[in-house]
Amino acid sequence: MTNSISTDICIIGAGPVGLFAVFEAGLLKLRCHVVDALPQVGGQLSEIYPKKPIYDIPGFPEVLAGDLVTNLMRQIEPFHPTFTLGERVEGYRKLEDGSFVVTTIDGTEINCKAIAIAGGLGSFEPRKPAIESLTDFEGGKGVYYMVRDPETFRDQRLVIAGGGDSALDWTIFLADVAKEVTLVHRGTTFRGAADSAEKVQHLHEAGKVKLVLSSNVTHVHGNGRLNAVTITANSGDAEQLDVDSFIPLFGLTPKLGPIGEWGLEIENDAVKVNTLDYSTSEPGIFAIGDINTYPGKLKLILCGFHEAALMCQGAFKHIFPDKKYTLKYTTVNGVPTL
């Protein structure tokens, strides 16, 4: 039996940007139904790094990813959004009246007047370094491509590999959790935030972490479980280091998935949008967050929040072309309910 749902905006993606879009839509008295392939809300924040601190959310010097998701859910409670979780969106069809029917892989149909794609990176998988026998130690045997719970590494000897924000942030965080932390980077400068790189350097100088530059992890060792790695310098010198866990953090390989077949204008594996309202090449379909692209695009959560606010204004105008909306500030009027 087909599960049929009716709403104003169907939001594809229950990550932070999709959740904040529910809030902005609620201020406009627009109902939202949120669909996500993951079994819980939060997107990457919940699935990949719920315990990772985030430093660039306005008003929060530091907030754990999982706590940010919890706060976003509390923020949208007054608007009573509905959710379909654990189902991937497969396609849509446009009806004669300009509305849409969004369908999931399990047959759920969402009748809506506008679609907001907030799918983050889409479907993704970690980039794995080309190290022989690396996969032998996956599945809790010492090799991890993401940090779901820092307590997993309590009092362990860790080697982290990478030069981006994730490697830097986790090196900083796990310095107070693990027994030993070694960060290995193939270059001499980092791709991540300069402030984070400076913090890692200070931790290294203070003896709290070991920093190994111009080097790569080239071999993993163990009998059923990881117990050592070989670190090889660009000069050819090598050393074997006893470890409990190895965490290569080389980013994710994103894939648009079925949305890439929707006929929307795509550029560099992202959905191209108009920054006036983050509309796509198909009227009534919008894209916000990491899944979109435009000149000057920054893949930051706070930028996605801004995009969500403007997108909802655009969706309101699309749904009610003859209705004028007067912006009302929540500082004066509070938060209305649907």
FIZA-147561 format. One record per atom (N, C-alpha, C): x, y, z. Coordinates in steps of 0.05 Angstrom, whole numbers, padded with zeros to 5 digits, always signed. Example, Ala and Ser with C-alpha at 12.3 -4.5 7.8 and 13.67 -1.06 7.14 Angstrom:
! residues 2
+00264-00114+00156 +00246-00090+00156 +00264-00066+00156 +00257-00045+00142 +00273-00021+00143 +00258+00001+00157 
***
This chain:
! residues 338
+00017-00024+00000 +00000+00000+00000 +00018+00025+00000 +00012+00044-00018 +00028+00068-00020 +00022+00087+00003 +00044+00097+00016 +00040+00117+00037 +00041+00144+00024 +00018+00159+00026 +00016+00185+00013 +00015+00207+00034 +00031+00228+00029 +00033+00251+00048 +00029+00276+00032 +00016+00296+00044 +00011+00322+00032 +00024+00344+00049 +00038+00362+00035 +00052+00384+00050 +00057+00407+00031 +00068+00429+00041 +00075+00452+00024 +00102+00448+00011 +00122+00442+00028 +00149+00438+00018 +00159+00411+00026 +00169+00396+00007 +00183+00371+00013 +00213+00377+00014 +00225+00373+00037 +00253+00378+00041 +00268+00352+00039 +00286+00349+00020 +00301+00325+00017 +00328+00328+00031 +00330+00315+00054 +00355+00318+00070 +00348+00329+00098 +00354+00313+00118 +00349+00321+00146 +00374+00329+00161 +00393+00340+00146 +00417+00351+00159 +00411+00378+00171 +00431+00392+00181 +00426+00418+00195 +00413+00438+00177 +00421+00439+00151 +00410+00459+00133 +00380+00453+00127 +00374+00427+00123 +00347+00419+00118 +00329+00425+00142 +00340+00420+00166 +00324+00424+00191 +00319+00454+00195 +00339+00471+00190 +00335+00500+00193 +00316+00511+00173 +00315+00498+00149 +00295+00506+00129 +00267+00502+00139 +00263+00481+00156 +00236+00477+00168 +00229+00501+00185 +00248+00511+00200 +00243+00535+00217 +00235+00559+00200 +00251+00565+00180 +00246+00588+00163 +00220+00585+00148 +00213+00561+00140 +00187+00557+00126 +00164+00561+00146 +00169+00552+00171 +00148+00555+00191 +00141+00584+00197 +00161+00601+00196 +00156+00630+00200 +00138+00641+00178 +00138+00627+00155 +00121+00636+00133 +00095+00620+00131 +00090+00605+00153 +00065+00588+00154 +00064+00567+00133 +00088+00557+00125 +00090+00535+00105 +00095+00509+00119 +00080+00488+00113 +00084+00462+00125 +00107+00448+00110 +00122+00431+00125 +00145+00416+00113 +00143+00387+00120 +00151+00371+00100 +00156+00342+00105 +00185+00337+00097 +00200+00324+00114 +00228+00320+00110 +00234+00290+00104 +00249+00285+00083 +00256+00258+00076 +00286+00254+00077 +00296+00232+00088 +00324+00227+00089 +00329+00197+00087 +00351+00189+00073 +00358+00161+00070 +00368+00149+00096 +00379+00166+00113 +00389+00157+00139 +00366+00152+00158 +00370+00134+00178 +00348+00127+00196 +00344+00148+00218 +00361+00169+00219 +00357+00189+00240 +00363+00216+00228 +00353+00237+00241 +00358+00265+00231 +00387+00273+00238 +00396+00293+00224 +00423+00304+00230 +00443+00302+00207 +00437+00285+00188 +00455+00281+00165 +00483+00273+00174 +00504+00286+00163 +00531+00279+00170 +00537+00284+00199 +00524+00304+00211 +00530+00310+00239 +00523+00286+00257 +00502+00272+00251 +00494+00249+00267 +00508+00224+00258 +00511+00221+00232 +00521+00195+00221 +00552+00193+00223 +00566+00215+00220 +00595+00214+00218 +00609+00224+00243 +00601+00248+00253 +00616+00259+00276 +00598+00273+00296 +00580+00258+00309 +00562+00270+00328 +00576+00283+00352 +00600+00273+00359 +00614+00283+00382 +00636+00304+00374 +00637+00311+00349 +00657+00330+00340 +00648+00359+00346 +00666+00375+00357 +00659+00403+00363 +00659+00420+00337 +00640+00438+00335 +00638+00457+00313 +00643+00485+00324 +00659+00501+00311 +00668+00526+00322 +00657+00551+00307 +00642+00547+00285 +00635+00570+00269 +00604+00574+00267 +00590+00566+00288 +00561+00571+00290 +00558+00597+00306 +00546+00618+00295 +00543+00643+00310 +00530+00639+00337 +00542+00651+00357 +00531+00650+00384 +00541+00626+00400 +00555+00608+00387 +00566+00584+00401 +00596+00583+00396 +00612+00591+00416 +00641+00588+00412 +00649+00559+00406 +00634+00540+00417 +00638+00512+00410 +00612+00497+00416 +00604+00480+00397 +00580+00464+00401 +00585+00437+00389 +00578+00415+00403 +00581+00388+00391 +00561+00385+00369 +00569+00370+00348 +00551+00367+00325 +00524+00355+00334 +00525+00335+00351 +00500+00323+00360 +00482+00342+00375 +00495+00360+00391 +00479+00379+00406 +00467+00400+00388 +00480+00407+00366 +00469+00425+00347 +00444+00413+00334 +00445+00388+00328 +00421+00374+00316 +00398+00375+00336 +00404+00369+00362 +00384+00369+00383 +00371+00397+00385 +00387+00417+00384 +00377+00445+00386 +00360+00452+00362 +00368+00443+00338 +00353+00449+00314 +00325+00435+00316 +00325+00411+00326 +00299+00397+00329 +00281+00411+00349 +00292+00421+00370 +00276+00436+00390 +00265+00462+00377 +00282+00474+00360 +00274+00499+00348 +00251+00496+00329 +00248+00473+00316 +00227+00469+00296 +00202+00456+00308 +00203+00448+00333 +00180+00435+00346 +00154+00450+00342 +00153+00477+00345 +00128+00491+00343 +00114+00488+00316 +00129+00480+00295 +00118+00478+00268 +00110+00450+00260 +00113+00431+00278 +00103+00404+00274 +00110+00392+00247 +00136+00392+00239 +00143+00379+00214 +00139+00349+00215 +00135+00336+00193 +00133+00307+00191 +00158+00296+00177 +00164+00271+00182 +00189+00259+00172 +00184+00232+00159 +00199+00226+00138 +00202+00199+00128 +00232+00193+00129 +00241+00176+00147 +00269+00170+00150 +00275+00142+00142 +00300+00138+00133 +00308+00111+00124 +00298+00104+00096 +00290+00124+00081 +00280+00120+00054 +00294+00140+00035 +00306+00130+00014 +00319+00147-00005 +00300+00157-00026 +00301+00183-00032 +00284+00194-00053 +00294+00184-00080 +00276+00174-00097 +00283+00164-00123 +00277+00183-00146 +00254+00196-00144 +00246+00214-00166 +00223+00231-00160 +00213+00246-00180 +00190+00263-00176 +00175+00265-00203 +00151+00273-00201 +00136+00281-00226 +00121+00306-00220 +00118+00322-00241 +00105+00348-00239 +00077+00345-00249 +00057+00355-00234 +00029+00353-00241 +00021+00377-00258 -00003+00375-00270 -00012+00397-00288 -00015+00423-00273 -00022+00422-00247 -00026+00447-00232 +00001+00459-00222 +00024+00447-00230 +00050+00457-00222 +00060+00446-00196 +00045+00430-00182 +00054+00417-00157 +00070+00392-00165 +00081+00379-00144 +00099+00356-00149 +00090+00332-00132 +00098+00308-00141 +00096+00284-00125 +00125+00272-00124 +00136+00272-00100 +00162+00261-00095 +00159+00232-00086 +00175+00214-00098 +00172+00186-00091 +00198+00175-00079 +00196+00157-00060 +00219+00144-00048 +00222+00116-00058 +00245+00104-00051 +00251+00077-00060 +00231+00056-00048 +00218+00064-00025 +00199+00045-00013 +00170+00052-00020 +00166+00070-00040 +00139+00075-00050 +00124+00097-00036 +00136+00111-00017 +00123+00134-00005 +00121+00156-00025 +00097+00169-00025 +00093+00192-00043 +00087+00217-00027 +00102+00238-00033 +00098+00264-00019 +00087+00284-00039 +00062+00291-00036 +00050+00312-00053 +00057+00339-00041 +00070+00356-00058 +00080+00382-00047 +00078+00403-00069 +00080+00428-00060 +00079+00451-00078 +00107+00461-00086 +00127+00453-00071 +00155+00460-00077 +00173+00439-00065 +00197+00436-00077 +00217+00417-00068 +00242+00432-00060 +00253+00425-00037 +00278+00437-00029 +00298+00414-00025 +00319+00413-00042 +00339+00393-00040 +00361+00403-00021 +00363+00389+00002 +00383+00396+00022 +00399+00371+00029 +00408+00357+00008 +00420+00330+00011 +00449+00330+00018 +00460+00352+00026 +00489+00352+00034 +00506+00344+00011 +00524+00325+00016 +00542+00315-00005 +00529+00294-00022 +00503+00288-00016 +00490+00265-00029 +00499+00240-00015 +00499+00218-00029 +00510+00193-00018 +00541+00195-00019 +00554+00184+00000 +00583+00187+00002 +00596+00163+00015 +00622+00161+00009 +00638+00140+00022 +00666+00152+00027 +00680+00143+00047 +00706+00154+00053 +00727+00147+00032 +00745+00166+00028 +00768+00161+00010 +00789+00145+00026 +00796+00122+00016 +00814+00104+00030 +00842+00106+00018 +00863+00108+00034 +00890+00108+00023 +00897+00081+00012 +00915+00081-00008 +00923+00056-00021 +00944+00042-00004 +00935+00028+00017 +00953+00014+00035 +00945-00015+00035 +00964-00033+00029 +00959-00061+00028 +00949-00072+00055 +00928-00088+00053 +00916-00101+00077 +00901-00082+00095 +00897-00057+00087 +00882-00038+00103 +00854-00048+00111 +00841-00059+00091 +00813-00068+00096 +00811-00091+00115 +00834-00105+00120 +00834-00128+00139 +00828-00118+00167 +00833-00092+00172 +00830-00082+00199 +00806-00064+00202 +00787-00064+00183 +00762-00049+00186 +00743-00065+00204 +00721-00053+00209 +00700-00066+00226 +00708-00069+00255 +00720-00048+00266 +00726-00049+00294 +00753-00062+00301 +00769-00067+00281 +00795-00081+00286 +00819-00062+00285 +00813-00035+00286 +00835-00017+00288 +00837+00005+00267 +00822+00002+00245 +00823+00022+00224 +00795+00035+00223 +00794+00062+00225 +00769+00076+00225 +00771+00100+00206 +00750+00104+00190 +00750+00126+00170 +00734+00150+00180 +00722+00148+00203 +00708+00170+00216 +00707+00165+00246 +00702+00186+00261 +00700+00184+00290 +00671+00187+00298 +00658+00165+00304 +00630+00167+00313 +00628+00174+00342 +00645+00161+00358 +00645+00166+00387 +00674+00167+00397 +00683+00191+00406 +00711+00194+00415 +00719+00175+00437 +00699+00166+00453 +00705+00148+00475 +00716+00121+00466 +00711+00115+00440 +00723+00090+00429 +00753+00091+00431 +00765+00115+00431 +00794+00118+00430 +00805+00127+00457 +00789+00124+00478 +00799+00132+00505 +00824+00116+00513 +00845+00131+00520 +00871+00120+00529 +00885+00102+00508 +00878+00106+00483 +00891+00091+00462 +00915+00107+00450 +00932+00092+00435 +00953+00104+00419 +00942+00106+00391 +00940+00131+00382 +00927+00136+00356 +00946+00148+00336 +00942+00140+00311 +00954+00154+00288 +00932+00164+00271 +00931+00190+00266 +00912+00203+00248 +00928+00212+00223 +00916+00207+00200 +00929+00216+00175 +00911+00235+00160 +00922+00257+00150 +00907+00276+00134 +00916+00304+00139 +00908+00322+00122 +00916+00350+00124 +00894+00370+00123 +00869+00360+00124 +00846+00378+00122 +00834+00385+00149 +00811+00398+00149 +00798+00406+00174 +00791+00383+00192 +00781+00361+00181 +00773+00338+00198 +00797+00327+00213 +00820+00323+00199 +00844+00312+00212 +00854+00331+00234 +00853+00357+00228 +00862+00377+00248 +00844+00378+00272 +00817+00379+00267 +00798+00381+00289 +00799+00357+00307 +00801+00333+00295 +00801+00309+00312 +00827+00306+00327 +00849+00315+00315 +00874+00315+00330 +00872+00332+00355 +00860+00356+00352 +00857+00374+00374 +00839+00361+00396 +00816+00351+00387 +00797+00340+00406 +00807+00315+00420 +00819+00297+00405 +00828+00271+00416 +00854+00273+00432 +00867+00296+00431 +00891+00300+00448 +00884+00298+00477 +00859+00304+00484 +00850+00302+00512 +00836+00276+00519 +00834+00259+00499 +00820+00233+00503 +00839+00209+00501 +00856+00209+00481 +00874+00187+00476 +00900+00189+00493 +00913+00166+00495 +00939+00165+00509 +00960+00179+00493 +00961+00173+00467 +00980+00186+00449 +00966+00192+00423 +00972+00215+00410 +00961+00222+00384 +00984+00230+00366 +00986+00217+00343 +01006+00224+00323 +00991+00232+00298 +00996+00256+00288 +00984+00266+00263 +01005+00264+00241 +00998+00249+00220 +01016+00245+00197 +01005+00260+00173 +01021+00277+00160 +01012+00292+00137 +01034+00291+00115 +01025+00286+00091 +01045+00283+00069 +01058+00309+00061 +01046+00332+00069 +01058+00358+00062 +01070+00372+00086 +01076+00397+00082 +01087+00413+00104 +01067+00435+00112 +01047+00440+00096 +01025+00459+00103 +00999+00445+00102 +00979+00455+00117 +00953+00442+00119 +00932+00456+00101 +00913+00440+00092 +00891+00451+00076 +00869+00462+00094 +00869+00454+00120 +00848+00462+00138 +00851+00491+00148 +00834+00499+00166 +00834+00526+00177 +00860+00533+00190 +00870+00557+00185 +00896+00565+00196 +00896+00564+00226 +00874+00572+00238 +00872+00571+00268 +00875+00543+00279 +00863+00524+00265 +00865+00496+00274 +00894+00486+00271 +00906+00493+00248 +00934+00485+00244 +00952+00496+00265 +00946+00521+00273 +00963+00534+00294 +00959+00520+00321 +00934+00512+00327 +00929+00497+00352 +00944+00471+00353 +00944+00457+00330 +00958+00431+00329 +00988+00436+00333 +00999+00457+00321 +01027+00463+00325 +01034+00469+00354 +01016+00483+00368 +01020+00489+00396 +01019+00463+00413 +01000+00446+00406 +00998+00420+00420 +01024+00403+00416 +01034+00405+00392 +01059+00390+00386 +01082+00402+00402 +01084+00428+00404 +01106+00441+00419 +01103+00435+00449 +01078+00432+00458 +01073+00426+00486 +01077+00396+00492 +01082+00380+00472 +01086+00351+00476 +01060+00335+00479 +01037+00347+00472 +01011+00334+00475 +01004+00317+00450 +01015+00324+00427 +01012+00308+00403 +01039+00307+00388 +01042+00286+00372 +01066+00284+00355 +01058+00291+00327 +01073+00309+00314 +01067+00318+00287 +01088+00308+00268 +01081+00292+00248 +01099+00281+00229 +01092+00291+00201 +01108+00309+00190 +01102+00321+00165 +01119+00309+00143 +01112+00314+00118 +01126+00304+00094 +01128+00273+00096 +01107+00260+00104 +01107+00231+00109 +01080+00219+00103 +01079+00193+00099 +01054+00178+00095 +01055+00153+00112 +01031+00144+00119 +01029+00117+00130 +01028+00098+00106 +01047+00080+00105 +01050+00063+00082 +01044+00033+00086 +01044+00024+00112 +01038-00004+00118 +01023-00005+00144 +01006-00025+00146 +00992-00031+00172 +00999-00060+00180 +01001-00064+00206 +01010-00090+00216 +00991-00100+00238 +00989-00126+00240 +00974-00138+00262 +00966-00166+00254 +00956-00181+00275 +00947-00208+00271 +00918-00209+00280 +00899-00203+00262 +00871-00202+00270 +00862-00175+00279 +00881-00160+00291 +00875-00133+00299 +00900-00116+00295 +00896-00091+00288 +00918-00072+00283 +00935-00068+00309 +00962-00070+00306 +00979-00063+00328 +01002-00045+00321 +01006-00039+00296 +01028-00021+00288 +01024-00011+00260 +01036+00012+00254 +01036+00023+00227 +01065+00031+00220 +01071+00031+00194 +01097+00041+00184 +01092+00069+00172 +01108+00088+00182 +01107+00115+00171 +01133+00120+00155 +01129+00127+00130 +01151+00131+00111 +01153+00160+00103 +01176+00172+00108 +01181+00200+00100 +01184+00202+00070 +01180+00226+00059 +01184+00231+00031 +01213+00226+00023 +01232+00227+00042 +01260+00222+00037 +01266+00192+00035 +01246+00176+00043 +01250+00147+00042 +01255+00134+00069 +01261+00150+00089 +01265+00139+00116 +01239+00129+00127 +01239+00107+00142 +01215+00095+00152 +01218+00087+00182 +01196+00088+00196 +01195+00079+00224 +01169+00064+00229 +01170+00044+00246 +01146+00030+00254 +01137+00040+00281 +01112+00045+00283 +01101+00057+00308 +01079+00039+00319 +01081+00031+00344 +01060+00015+00357 +01035+00032+00361 +01012+00022+00353 +00987+00037+00355 +00964+00019+00362 +00943+00031+00372 +00918+00016+00377 +00898+00021+00354 +00898+00046+00343 +00879+00052+00322 +00892+00071+00302 +00884+00068+00276 +00893+00085+00255 +00869+00098+00242 +00869+00125+00240 +00846+00139+00229 +00854+00156+00205 +00852+00145+00181 +00858+00161+00157 +00834+00179+00150 +00838+00205+00150 +00817+00224+00145 +00823+00240+00119 +00816+00228+00096 +00822+00240+00071 +00797+00250+00057 +00776+00255+00072 +00751+00265+00060 +00733+00244+00050 +00712+00253+00037 +00691+00235+00027 +00688+00238-00003 +00680+00217-00016 +00674+00218-00045 +00644+00221-00048 +00635+00245-00056 +00606+00249-00058 +00594+00239-00084 +00569+00231-00083 +00554+00223-00107 +00526+00234-00105 +00517+00247-00127 +00491+00259-00126 +00469+00238-00124 +00474+00214-00134 +00453+00193-00133 +00431+00199-00153 +00406+00190-00147 +00384+00193-00166 +00378+00223-00173 +00385+00242-00155 +00379+00270-00161 +00395+00279-00185 +00418+00266-00190 +00434+00273-00214 +00420+00266-00240 +00399+00250-00239 +00384+00242-00263 +00358+00258-00266 +00354+00278-00250 +00328+00293-00250 +00326+00313-00273 +00348+00317-00288 +00347+00337-00310 +00353+00365-00301 +00362+00368-00276 +00369+00395-00266 +00397+00402-00277 +00403+00428-00278 +00429+00436-00288 +00450+00430-00268 +00470+00414-00276 +00491+00405-00258 +00518+00416-00266 +00534+00424-00246 +00560+00434-00251 +00579+00423-00230 +00600+00410-00238 +00620+00398-00220 +00606+00380-00199 +00587+00363-00208 +00573+00344-00191 +00557+00358-00169 +00548+00382-00174 +00530+00396-00155 +00508+00409-00171 +00486+00416-00158 +00463+00428-00171 +00467+00458-00173 +00466+00468-00197 +00470+00497-00202 +00445+00512-00194 +00449+00535-00179 +00426+00550-00169 +00429+00580-00175 +00407+00594-00173 +00406+00623-00175 +00406+00634-00146 +00426+00650-00139 +00429+00659-00111 +00408+00679-00103 +00390+00687-00121 +00367+00704-00113 +00350+00689-00093 +00345+00664-00099 +00328+00648-00081 +00336+00618-00080 +00359+00612-00091 +00370+00585-00092 +00352+00565-00107 +00339+00576-00128 +00322+00560-00146 +00340+00546-00166 +00332+00523-00175 +00346+00508-00195 +00335+00514-00223 +00344+00499-00243 +00334+00504-00270 +00305+00495-00274 +00294+00481-00254 +00266+00472-00255 +00250+00489-00236 +00231+00505-00245 +00214+00522-00228 +00201+00506-00206 +00203+00515-00181 +00191+00501-00159 +00210+00483-00144 +00233+00478-00156 +00253+00461-00143 +00277+00478-00135 +00285+00477-00110 +00306+00493-00099 +00328+00474-00088 +00352+00485-00084 +00374+00468-00073 +00390+00486-00054 +00395+00476-00030 +00410+00490-00010 +00431+00473+00003 +00451+00485+00014 +00472+00470+00028 +00493+00459+00009 +00508+00439+00018 +00531+00429+00003 +00524+00418-00024 +00499+00411-00029 +00492+00399-00054 +00490+00419-00077 +00490+00445-00071 +00487+00465-00093 +00514+00478-00100 +00514+00493-00122 +00538+00507-00129 +00530+00534-00142 +00547+00554-00138 +00544+00580-00150 +00570+00595-00146 +00575+00617-00161 +00600+00632-00158 +00604+00641-00129 +00627+00635-00117 +00633+00643-00090 +00623+00624-00069 +00613+00600-00077 +00602+00581-00058 +00622+00573-00036 +00612+00573-00011 +00628+00563+00012 +00612+00541+00024 +00624+00518+00028 +00609+00495+00040 +00612+00496+00070 +00596+00515+00081 +00596+00518+00110 +00567+00516+00120 +00562+00505+00144 +00535+00503+00154 +00522+00530+00156 +00537+00550+00166 +00525+00577+00169 +00516+00589+00142 +00531+00583+00121 +00523+00592+00094 +00497+00578+00086 +00495+00552+00092 +00471+00537+00086 +00447+00548+00100 +00450+00558+00125 +00428+00570+00140 +00418+00595+00125 +00437+00611+00116 +00430+00635+00100 +00414+00627+00075 +00424+00607+00061 +00411+00597+00037 +00382+00588+00043 +00379+00574+00066 +00353+00564+00073 +00333+00587+00077 +00342+00609+00089 +00324+00631+00094 +00314+00643+00067 +00333+00648+00049 +00325+00660+00023 +00309+00640+00006 +00316+00614+00008 +00301+00594-00007 +00272+00594+00001 +00266+00596+00027 +00238+00595+00036 +00223+00619+00027 +00236+00642+00025 +00223+00665+00013 +00215+00660-00016 +00234+00647-00031 +00229+00641-00058 +00207+00620-00061 +00207+00600-00043 +00186+00580-00044 +00158+00592-00038 +00157+00611-00019 +00132+00624-00013 +00121+00638-00038 +00139+00653-00052 +00130+00667-00076 +00121+00648-00098 +00135+00625-00099 +00127+00605-00119 +00099+00593-00113 +00095+00587-00087 +00070+00575-00079 +00047+00595-00080 +00052+00620-00071 +00032+00640-00070 +00040+00664-00087 +00040+00662-00113 +00050+00684-00131 +00035+00710-00128 +00010+00709-00119 -00006+00733-00118 -00009+00744-00089 +00005+00731-00071 +00003+00738-00042 +00028+00753-00034 +00025+00776-00021 +00047+00792-00012 +00054+00783+00017 +00080+00779+00021 +00089+00772+00048 +00104+00795+00060 +00097+00803+00084 +00111+00824+00099 +00129+00811+00120 +00155+00816+00118 +00174+00804+00136 +00168+00813+00165 +00166+00794+00183 +00161+00799+00211 +00185+00788+00228 +00195+00804+00245 +00219+00796+00261 +00210+00780+00285 +00224+00758+00290 +00217+00741+00313 +00223+00755+00339 +00242+00775+00339 +00248+00789+00364 +00224+00806+00373 +00206+00812+00354 +00182+00828+00361 +00157+00810+00363 +00155+00791+00345 +00130+00775+00343 +00132+00748+00355 +00157+00740+00364 +00160+00713+00374 +00159+00692+00351 +00157+00667+00359 +00156+00645+00339 +00127+00635+00337 +00114+00639+00313 +00087+00629+00310 +00086+00599+00308 +00062+00588+00310 +00059+00559+00307 +00041+00554+00283 +00043+00531+00271 +00026+00524+00249 +00000+00512+00259 
***
